[in-house]
Amino acid sequence: MATNKCIYLDYNGTTPIHPAVVEAMLPYLTEHFGNPSSSHHYGQEPKRAVDRARRSLLKLIQPRDAENDHSNLSSSSIVFTGCGTESNNLAIRLALLSSMHKIDERGLLHVVTTNIEHPAISQCLASYSSDDNGGGHFTPKISVTYVPVDNTGIVSVQAILDALQSNTALVTVMTANNEVGSLQPVFDIAAACRERNILFHTDAAQAVGKMDLRGLAHPTVGADMVTIVGHKFGAPKGIAALYIRDKCKIENGSVLLMGGGQECGRRGGTENVPYIVGLGRAVELLFEQKQLKDGSTIEGWQCNVQLMSQMRNRLLEKITDGLQNCTAVCPNGPLQPENRLPNTLSVGLQHIRSGVLLENIGNNVACSA
């Protein structure tokens, strides 16, 4: 069956590039092809474009009242990377190297996370772990506490705090889960970690464009590091970013990719200007004003949330009505809309194995299990 006959529902896996994003990128694939590190004419516009994109991303997570006050947040806090996996790996390494003074008498640091994190977190932590089949291959060595979530997929703030130890270097908790859509209390966890002088990172890949993240990078109670991934909200694959709060930077430069000193010395490699521009434009679209039928205006992301919520609820109704048995359909994850992503529907179907179902419908409906 032709691809255009297949209904695409796997937007948590990836999204198509928004047409406005493609349009914004094109000049930097043709006319403005220069290297942003070059001091001559051809490097000037690419450098300006990269700087504009940094400011756009910062707006996504800075407090609402910070737009006219740049004293606490600098656009240099945004480091562009090649993917969410790189951003997550970088966040973990930065946290560990920034916390060497906390190493205990066993030579270990400690990390707290949940049991539902993306493999970019769990596998990276395993590579540092002292308990991973005799020890991971990276240093410094760590022990890891995996805090379980409840039956709706949400972790308790208190459970995170109860897991902290004197040598805890990092707490890393995803903002939103891609499978059941549960939203984690990352704002509260960030504030609690800041009080205790423990670094906090959140992978916000699934949350951008689906909830208001402003304040997540609050200078006094916000997260220390935030991962943002472009292809989850209309930008291309192959571009992501990591927000790094000033005081958790590593002074001696890059810790993963050493090279020409790009990204303020924190990630070597010539910047992917067209994709960075696309990422910045995708963020800008989230804040563009949209006019409603009653004449009022809301921001683009709010308009998207309304539409996604309606479509999610309609799909659940259609599945339930189609099976003519509401007991055969069991929604997974939080029941309260405020506790879940507006676009994510996870259901269990009585007597149906998800793998077998996907194998049979894969050419007609694109979804995941």
Backbone torsions as a table, in degrees:
resi	resn	phi	psi	omega
1	MET	NA	139.9	-178.0
2	ALA	-63.8	149.3	-177.0
3	THR	-58.1	-39.2	-176.0
4	ASN	-71.9	-4.2	174.6
5	LYS	-91.1	-10.7	-177.8
6	CYS	-90.0	129.4	179.3
7	ILE	-79.2	122.7	-176.4
8	TYR	-92.6	117.5	178.4
9	LEU	-123.6	6.0	-172.1
10	ASP	-96.3	50.1	-176.2
11	TYR	-72.3	-16.3	172.5
12	ASN	-77.5	-18.2	174.6
13	GLY	-78.3	-48.9	174.6
14	THR	-168.9	161.6	178.8
15	THR	-120.6	154.0	172.7
16	PRO	-68.0	154.5	177.3
17	ILE	-72.0	129.6	179.7
18	HIS	-65.1	137.9	179.9
19	PRO	-54.0	-37.7	178.6
20	ALA	-66.8	-28.8	176.8
21	VAL	-70.9	-44.1	176.8
22	VAL	-58.7	-44.7	-179.6
23	GLU	-61.1	-40.7	-179.9
24	ALA	-67.8	-32.3	-176.7
25	MET	-75.8	-33.9	-169.4
26	LEU	-53.2	-44.5	-179.7
27	PRO	-60.1	-25.2	-177.4
28	TYR	-91.2	-1.1	170.0
29	LEU	-98.2	-11.0	-175.6
30	THR	-127.2	-83.6	-172.4
31	GLU	-67.0	-48.3	-175.2
32	HIS	-98.4	65.9	-173.8
33	PHE	-90.5	-2.1	-171.8
34	GLY	-65.2	164.7	177.4
35	ASN	-82.8	124.1	-177.4
36	PRO	-64.3	-13.6	176.6
37	SER	-85.0	-10.2	-179.1
38	SER	-75.8	140.0	-178.3
39	SER	-85.6	-11.6	-178.0
40	HIS	-82.8	-178.3	-173.9
41	HIS	-53.2	-42.5	-172.4
42	TYR	-72.3	-14.7	176.6
43	GLY	-91.9	-10.9	-171.5
44	GLN	-71.0	-50.0	-179.2
45	GLU	-67.5	-42.9	173.7
46	PRO	-56.7	-39.5	178.6
47	LYS	-64.4	-42.8	178.3
48	ARG	-62.6	-39.9	-179.0
49	ALA	-64.6	-40.9	177.9
50	VAL	-64.4	-41.4	179.0
51	ASP	-64.5	-39.3	177.8
52	ARG	-62.7	-41.2	179.8
53	ALA	-64.0	-38.8	177.0
54	ARG	-58.8	-45.5	-179.2
55	ARG	-64.4	-36.5	178.4
56	SER	-63.6	-43.8	-180.0
57	LEU	-66.2	-36.6	179.5
58	LEU	-63.8	-36.8	178.6
59	LYS	-60.4	-29.6	-177.8
60	LEU	-62.5	-33.6	-171.8
61	ILE	-122.8	-7.2	178.9
62	GLN	-77.9	162.0	177.7
63	PRO	-60.8	152.8	-178.9
64	ARG	-56.2	-37.7	-175.7
65	ASP	-85.0	6.7	-175.7
66	ALA	-90.0	-8.9	-176.5
67	GLU	-60.8	-32.9	-179.7
68	ASN	-102.5	6.5	179.4
69	ASP	-135.2	99.5	-176.2
70	HIS	-100.8	21.2	-175.2
71	SER	-73.2	-27.0	-174.4
72	ASN	-103.6	-26.0	-176.7
73	LEU	-119.7	130.2	-179.8
74	SER	-113.2	141.6	178.7
75	SER	-63.5	-19.3	176.9
76	SER	-69.6	-7.6	175.3
77	SER	-72.3	-13.2	178.8
78	ILE	-92.9	120.7	176.3
79	VAL	-111.0	121.7	178.3
80	PHE	-80.7	138.1	-179.9
81	THR	-130.0	-180.0	-177.3
82	GLY	-89.4	-16.2	-178.5
83	CYS	-172.5	169.3	178.1
84	GLY	-63.9	-34.7	178.3
85	THR	-60.3	-44.3	178.1
86	GLU	-63.0	-42.6	179.4
87	SER	-60.7	-44.6	179.9
88	ASN	-65.3	-43.7	177.6
89	ASN	-61.7	-41.1	179.2
90	LEU	-64.3	-42.0	179.9
91	ALA	-60.8	-44.3	-179.3
92	ILE	-64.0	-44.8	-178.3
93	ARG	-65.8	-42.0	177.5
94	LEU	-59.0	-44.3	-178.2
95	ALA	-63.3	-43.2	-178.5
96	LEU	-66.8	-44.7	-178.9
97	LEU	-69.7	-23.5	177.8
98	SER	-82.2	-6.7	-172.6
99	SER	-123.0	22.2	-177.2
100	MET	-59.0	-25.6	179.3
101	HIS	-69.2	-10.7	-179.3
102	LYS	-95.7	-1.1	-178.9
103	ILE	-57.0	132.0	-176.3
104	ASP	-87.1	-173.8	-175.3
105	GLU	-66.8	-16.8	176.2
106	ARG	-87.3	-4.2	-176.9
107	GLY	82.4	24.3	-174.2
108	LEU	-118.6	146.4	162.4
109	LEU	-100.6	168.8	-176.0
110	HIS	-129.0	140.5	178.2
111	VAL	-128.1	138.2	175.9
112	VAL	-111.3	131.7	177.9
113	THR	-147.7	-171.0	178.6
114	THR	-112.1	173.1	179.8
115	ASN	-91.3	14.0	179.8
116	ILE	-125.1	17.5	-175.8
117	GLU	-72.4	158.7	175.1
118	HIS	-64.0	148.8	177.5
119	PRO	-55.6	-24.3	176.9
120	ALA	-62.6	-22.9	173.6
121	ILE	-92.5	-55.7	-172.2
122	SER	-64.5	-40.4	-179.6
123	GLN	-72.8	-34.5	176.9
124	CYS	-65.5	-44.4	177.8
125	LEU	-61.6	-38.1	179.0
126	ALA	-61.8	-31.9	-178.5
127	SER	-70.7	-18.8	175.8
128	TYR	-100.2	-11.9	-169.0
129	SER	-70.4	141.6	176.0
130	SER	-81.1	-8.2	-175.4
131	ASP	-107.8	5.7	-174.5
132	ASP	-91.3	90.1	179.2
133	ASN	51.2	47.7	178.6
134	GLY	93.9	-3.6	175.9
135	GLY	127.1	137.9	174.9
136	GLY	-70.9	172.0	-174.2
137	HIS	-97.1	-1.5	177.6
138	PHE	-106.1	156.7	174.0
139	THR	-123.7	155.8	4.2
140	PRO	-73.5	156.2	179.8
141	LYS	-76.5	148.3	-177.1
142	ILE	-137.6	159.9	162.9
143	SER	-110.9	150.6	-174.8
144	VAL	-127.6	133.2	171.7
145	THR	-105.9	120.0	178.3
146	TYR	-99.1	105.9	-177.5
147	VAL	-83.2	124.7	-179.3
148	PRO	-74.4	151.5	174.8
149	VAL	-90.2	166.8	178.4
150	ASP	-80.9	-172.6	-174.5
151	ASN	-73.1	-3.6	173.3
152	THR	-104.8	-0.5	177.5
153	GLY	91.5	16.6	-177.6
154	ILE	-113.2	135.7	178.5
155	VAL	-89.9	147.9	178.3
156	SER	-85.0	135.5	175.7
157	VAL	-59.2	-42.0	-178.5
158	GLN	-65.2	-36.8	178.3
159	ALA	-63.7	-36.9	175.9
160	ILE	-64.1	-46.5	-177.9
161	LEU	-66.0	-36.4	178.8
162	ASP	-65.3	-22.1	-177.7
163	ALA	-85.8	-9.6	-176.7
164	LEU	-67.5	146.7	177.6
165	GLN	-129.6	171.4	-179.0
166	SER	-64.7	-24.6	-179.6
167	ASN	-104.2	17.9	179.1
168	THR	-68.2	120.5	-179.3
169	ALA	-95.4	-27.5	-170.7
170	LEU	-155.9	141.5	163.9
171	VAL	-116.4	126.7	178.6
172	THR	-130.2	119.8	-176.5
173	VAL	-136.8	129.8	179.0
174	MET	-64.5	150.5	178.7
175	THR	-74.9	-42.0	-178.0
176	ALA	-145.2	141.4	-178.4
177	ASN	-88.6	134.6	-175.1
178	ASN	-78.2	-16.0	-174.8
179	GLU	-92.9	-53.2	-179.6
180	VAL	-106.5	-7.0	174.9
181	GLY	82.8	10.2	-178.2
182	SER	-66.3	135.5	177.0
183	LEU	-95.5	129.4	-178.5
184	GLN	-91.5	150.9	-178.1
185	PRO	-77.5	60.1	-171.7
186	VAL	-70.9	-29.2	177.4
187	PHE	-64.5	-43.0	179.8
188	ASP	-69.9	-39.7	179.1
189	ILE	-65.0	-41.1	179.3
190	ALA	-59.6	-45.8	-178.8
191	ALA	-64.0	-40.8	-179.4
192	ALA	-67.1	-39.2	178.2
193	CYS	-67.1	-37.9	179.3
194	ARG	-62.9	-40.0	177.7
195	GLU	-59.8	-31.1	-174.9
196	ARG	-100.0	6.0	178.1
197	ASN	59.6	41.4	177.0
198	ILE	-118.7	133.1	-177.7
199	LEU	-67.8	138.6	179.3
200	PHE	-126.2	130.8	176.9
201	HIS	-122.6	142.5	172.8
202	THR	-132.6	135.9	174.3
203	ASP	-88.4	104.3	-176.4
204	ALA	-97.3	20.0	-174.6
205	ALA	-52.2	-46.3	-175.3
206	GLN	-82.4	-11.1	-171.6
207	ALA	-93.1	-24.1	-174.7
208	VAL	-62.5	128.6	179.6
209	GLY	85.5	-3.9	-177.0
210	LYS	-119.9	-5.6	176.5
211	MET	-159.8	165.6	-179.8
212	ASP	-84.7	114.6	-178.5
213	LEU	-100.1	1.5	-179.2
214	ARG	-62.5	129.7	-175.7
215	GLY	102.2	-11.0	178.4
216	LEU	-64.7	-27.1	176.4
217	ALA	-105.0	34.3	177.6
218	HIS	-58.4	134.7	-173.5
219	PRO	-64.5	-21.7	-177.4
220	THR	-113.9	-26.7	-177.5
221	VAL	-128.2	8.6	-176.5
222	GLY	-92.1	-177.3	179.1
223	ALA	-69.7	154.0	176.3
224	ASP	-83.8	-30.5	179.8
225	MET	-145.3	140.6	-179.0
226	VAL	-137.0	129.8	177.4
227	THR	-94.5	132.1	178.3
228	ILE	-126.6	134.0	-174.1
229	VAL	-125.8	122.0	-171.1
230	GLY	-63.9	-44.1	-170.9
231	HIS	-74.6	-1.0	175.5
232	LYS	-85.0	-10.2	-178.3
233	PHE	-145.5	41.9	169.4
234	GLY	97.3	1.8	173.9
235	ALA	-98.2	172.0	-178.1
236	PRO	-71.7	161.6	166.6
237	LYS	-70.1	152.6	177.3
238	GLY	92.8	11.4	176.1
239	ILE	-141.9	133.0	179.3
240	ALA	-151.6	-176.5	-180.0
241	ALA	-153.1	158.0	172.2
242	LEU	-128.5	120.4	169.8
243	TYR	-79.6	131.9	179.6
244	ILE	-128.5	117.1	177.0
245	ARG	-63.6	142.8	-172.4
246	ASP	-49.3	-46.5	-171.1
247	LYS	-77.5	-1.0	175.6
248	CYS	-113.8	21.1	174.4
249	LYS	-76.6	152.9	174.4
250	ILE	-92.6	125.7	-172.6
251	GLU	-68.3	-27.8	-174.3
252	ASN	-90.3	20.7	171.1
253	GLY	91.6	-150.4	-172.7
254	SER	-63.1	146.0	180.0
255	VAL	-119.6	-6.1	177.7
256	LEU	-122.0	-53.4	-177.8
257	LEU	-115.2	106.3	179.9
258	MET	-93.5	138.3	-178.3
259	GLY	-177.9	-123.3	-170.1
260	GLY	-84.3	6.4	175.4
261	GLY	84.5	16.4	178.7
262	GLN	-67.5	168.5	-179.4
263	GLU	55.3	48.7	180.0
264	CYS	56.1	33.1	177.9
265	GLY	81.4	5.9	-174.1
266	ARG	-100.1	-10.9	177.6
267	ARG	-156.6	108.9	178.8
268	GLY	-71.2	154.9	179.5
269	GLY	120.1	135.2	179.1
270	THR	-59.9	132.4	-177.8
271	GLU	-63.4	140.1	176.9
272	ASN	-83.4	80.9	-168.9
273	VAL	-57.9	-49.4	-178.8
274	PRO	-57.2	-41.2	-178.3
275	TYR	-73.1	-35.5	176.1
276	ILE	-63.3	-43.3	176.0
277	VAL	-59.2	-43.0	178.9
278	GLY	-62.4	-39.8	178.3
279	LEU	-63.8	-45.0	178.7
280	GLY	-62.2	-40.3	-179.9
281	ARG	-67.2	-38.2	178.4
282	ALA	-61.1	-37.7	176.5
283	VAL	-68.4	-42.8	179.6
284	GLU	-57.2	-38.4	-179.4
285	LEU	-61.1	-30.7	-178.6
286	LEU	-66.8	-23.5	-176.6
287	PHE	-107.1	-0.6	176.6
288	GLU	-67.7	139.6	-177.5
289	GLN	-73.6	135.0	177.3
290	LYS	-118.2	134.2	-178.8
291	GLN	-92.0	131.7	178.2
292	LEU	-90.3	171.4	-177.0
293	LYS	-61.9	-29.1	-179.4
294	ASP	-84.9	4.2	177.8
295	GLY	93.2	-12.1	178.3
296	SER	-76.8	163.9	-178.9
297	THR	-123.2	147.6	174.5
298	ILE	-137.5	166.0	178.7
299	GLU	-76.0	156.1	-175.2
300	GLY	-55.6	-41.7	-178.5
301	TRP	-65.2	-34.1	177.9
302	GLN	-67.4	-38.5	176.4
303	CYS	-63.2	-42.7	178.4
304	ASN	-62.3	-41.4	-179.2
305	VAL	-61.4	-43.7	179.0
306	GLN	-60.1	-46.7	-179.2
307	LEU	-65.9	-43.9	-179.2
308	MET	-63.1	-40.1	179.4
309	SER	-63.3	-43.5	178.9
310	GLN	-62.1	-43.0	-178.6
311	MET	-68.7	-39.1	178.3
312	ARG	-61.6	-48.0	-178.7
313	ASN	-65.2	-37.5	178.9
314	ARG	-65.6	-39.8	179.5
315	LEU	-64.1	-42.7	178.5
316	LEU	-61.5	-41.9	178.4
317	GLU	-63.3	-41.8	-179.0
318	LYS	-65.1	-41.6	179.0
319	ILE	-64.3	-45.6	-178.8
320	THR	-64.3	-46.5	179.7
321	ASP	-65.3	-37.8	-177.6
322	GLY	-65.8	-33.9	178.4
323	LEU	-85.2	-11.7	176.3
324	GLN	56.4	29.9	179.4
325	ASN	-159.4	100.7	-174.8
326	CYS	-66.1	-22.2	179.2
327	THR	-76.1	-14.2	179.7
328	ALA	-82.5	-13.0	-177.8
329	VAL	-114.3	119.8	-178.3
330	CYS	-120.9	104.3	177.2
331	PRO	-64.6	137.4	177.2
332	ASN	-99.0	156.1	176.4
333	GLY	88.8	-172.4	-176.5
334	PRO	-63.7	140.6	176.4
335	LEU	-83.7	-29.7	-178.4
336	GLN	-78.6	126.7	-177.9
337	PRO	-56.0	-33.4	-177.9
338	GLU	-70.7	-11.8	-179.1
339	ASN	-104.4	8.4	-177.0
340	ARG	-141.6	161.3	174.1
341	LEU	-65.7	141.3	-176.8
342	PRO	-72.3	-17.5	-174.8
343	ASN	-102.0	-3.9	-167.3
344	THR	-105.5	124.4	176.1
345	LEU	-124.0	118.5	175.4
346	SER	-118.8	124.0	-178.9
347	VAL	-131.3	149.5	169.7
348	GLY	-105.0	134.9	-179.9
349	LEU	-111.0	124.6	-175.0
350	GLN	-57.5	130.1	176.7
351	HIS	67.2	15.7	-179.2
352	ILE	-118.0	127.5	175.0
353	ARG	-88.4	126.7	-172.7
354	SER	-60.2	-40.5	-179.3
355	GLY	-62.3	-41.1	178.8
356	VAL	-66.6	-41.7	179.2
357	LEU	-61.0	-48.1	-178.9
358	LEU	-63.1	-35.5	178.6
359	GLU	-63.9	-31.5	-177.1
360	ASN	-86.9	-24.2	-176.9
361	ILE	-109.7	1.3	-171.6
362	GLY	-58.2	-25.9	178.8
363	ASN	-88.1	-5.9	-178.4
364	ASN	-113.7	-35.1	-178.9
365	VAL	-136.0	127.3	178.3
366	ALA	-95.7	108.3	177.5
367	CYS	-150.2	177.0	-175.9
368	SER	-130.0	163.0	176.4
369	ALA	-142.4	NA	NA
